């Protein structure tokens, strides 16, 4: 069972005075997660009914291969969105990280130092976003759209039309690229998906069981009140962006090893999938509301649905349409419910003592 930390004293009572605002939101989240669980079951039933190969170890392995690196990027994105911000540069950082590994490998570096430099690039890129958003105070959506183009442009300058390994290049080490063709020993799970599960557990504990997690919720609900309460809002946001850059670079390394090659446009458009996972998992785009279990369920739903559609040989463009529909639903449904609740509350408690619109009459002199 998941929980949500709420810090606003005003949430102790709902508008009708009969129920706690906190428990109301918690029940709403549980209903959302229950709905996701039901939807996951329906997707699995759909996949199993359309393909005899769906409920196999091979399908589970390739599900992890397809969704693992995307799911890893969704974890720091969850924490960022919980604070009311966003980072749209994650997919381009994935591409820049892979391009860094490829370029250094092309020039004779060994793989481990090349991966270390790629992680450092992720740290610097995340620090740039964090500095502009948290310290300078610029809108995160504008900053990260700009860094999206910046990182992708740098990757294109680094590699251009070059694909690594190319003619004359060494092949990537087989011991590392095996993560794209072999599951974790003793399991049907891909390496990237196992990394995601471990990081999801860490992020879940951080968000739901620590003072830092409560601070993230407070920042998303009432940023000014959080600032006055002594929470170091700017510093926390800065380090969240740094963590997002590093984990996105790490996802780029995993993707590079899985496909055993590098091109500058790797991961193009994946930021939509990352945001779709987070929002479909029940995290509010306005911040302050959401759970990690919901995000994990969203990963499983999108991964399973993608495998089911692929086994039915559905066009990838149609699959993108499905992702877009889920993204819209994840924004519209919670917002629609909130709007309906407000209308009901307003109908129960009509305004009293409305100011009169009649013109005042002047007294005779």
Buried (B, 14 or more C-beta within 10 A) or exposed (E): EBEBBBBBEEBEEBBEEEEBBBEBBBEBBBEBBEBBBEBBEEBBEBBBEEBEEBEEEEBBBBBBBBBBBBBBBBBBBBBBBBBBBBBBBBBBBBBBBBBBBBBBBBEEBEBEEBBBBBBBBBBEBBBBBBBBBBEEEBEBEEBBBBBBEBBBEBBBEBBEEBBBBEEEBEEBBEEBBBBBEEBBEEBBBBBBBBBBBEBBEEBBEBBBEEEEBBBBBBBBBBBEBBBEEEBBBBEBBBBBBBBBBBBBBBBBBBBBBBBBBBBBBBBEEBBBBBBBBBBBBBBBBEBBBBBBBBBBBBBBBBBBBBBBBBBEEBEEEEBEEBBEEBBEBBBEBBEEEEEEBEEEEEEEEEEEEEEEEEEEEEEEE
